[in-house]
Amino acid sequence: MKYWSDLVSSIKPYIPGEQPQDGGYIKLNTNENPFPPSSAVIAAIARACNELRLYPPPMADELRDQIARYFGIKPEMVFVGNGSDEILAFCYPAFFVGKAPILFNDITYSFYEVYSELFSVKYRKVPLEADFNIVGAAFTPPNGGIIIANPNAPTGVALSLGEVEAIVANNRESVIVVDEAYIDFGGESAIPLLTTYENLVIVQTLSKSRSLAGLRVGFALANPQLIQALARIKDSFNSYTLDRLAIAGAKASFEDEEYFARTRREIIAIREQTASALRQLGFVVLPSKANFLFASHSQMAAKELYEKLKGVGILIRYFNKPRIDNHVRISIGTAQDMRDLVVALRLIIGA
Ligand SMILES: Cc1ncc(COP(=O)(O)O)c(C=O)c1O
């Protein structure tokens, strides 16, 4: 293209899951939460509309304070951003650019590779085991940094706190970014490690367990020096990454613990019921600590499953990539969504 930079010509942007706008699907393809946000969130956003004339506070201090209180840490250890994707992106110039190759798994959130290319950060992929377990001992120095999704995506397989600690402890010269986008669905957060390790950045999101994918709020927890690095990148890019509505809604979400606890418990229960129903249909389903299941079936190719389900109005995610092109990822919907899925699959597979 005539006016494109070499960079734009060479990058391969992330491909998000389909977002059909016509509404007619049971949408189990982008790990959104099937429940609406807490009503307290909606009310807080409505109130914040009165202040839209003014720019938002650039570091969203009230939200940082709220998150710090929630996790029992200092506000200087909290950074907030426009979705966790933005914070993950900021980690590259903040911690990785100009260093030795960074490490991430061969099967993981594909944005890590996209950001590496965008920021010209060299990388090495650490293979998962054949059963998709993460090999913590394979993350060894020297490296320019490490980024790990825990639980991993798109597999849902989690590392224990001890396994995460071993990686952080064995790589004290690098920054370890632990992407905990799905941690609230049963994994063990690395937050208790923050007091011991100054090289740890934990990134979480309100998109999944707090039903706020559309609001775009994520946060990082780390020692104040690393948080300052993220703030320096933000302020060299866009001072106001979170708008007033997002700040107000996110804050209210942390104030409604009862709703958060209830909906995430429900998703975990639906996940376990769905996993056993799929196993009864002959699927091999990985043990998941996320709000999705990663599964394969010996009688039908994953691509065909995806296409046939789409044909009956159910969207799941199929990845045409090495090692995982015979698996599908199925987000956890409502109990009714999942019953409809199982009925459809029974017909498709002929079980
Ligand atoms: C592993 C992982 N990290 C981060 C994100 C980004 O979440 P968000 O930008 O909505 O906070 C996702 C979204 O699907 C994800 O799967």
The ligand as a Gaussian input file, in Angstrom:
#p B3LYP/6-31G(d) Opt

LIG

0 1
 C       -5.140000     -14.313000      28.140000
 C       -5.798000     -13.003000      27.877000
 N       -5.210000     -11.892000      28.306000
 C       -5.764000     -10.686000      28.086000
 C       -6.950000     -10.549000      27.406000
 C       -7.475000      -9.174000      27.126000
 O       -8.538000      -8.804000      27.891000
 P       -9.041000      -7.302000      27.965000
 O       -8.200000      -6.470000      27.028000
 O      -10.463000      -7.354000      27.576000
 O       -8.825000      -6.887000      29.377000
 C       -7.608000     -11.682000      26.942000
 C       -8.881000     -11.544000      26.208000
 O       -9.424000     -12.404000      25.622000
 C       -7.013000     -12.948000      27.180000
 O       -7.585000     -14.065000      26.718000

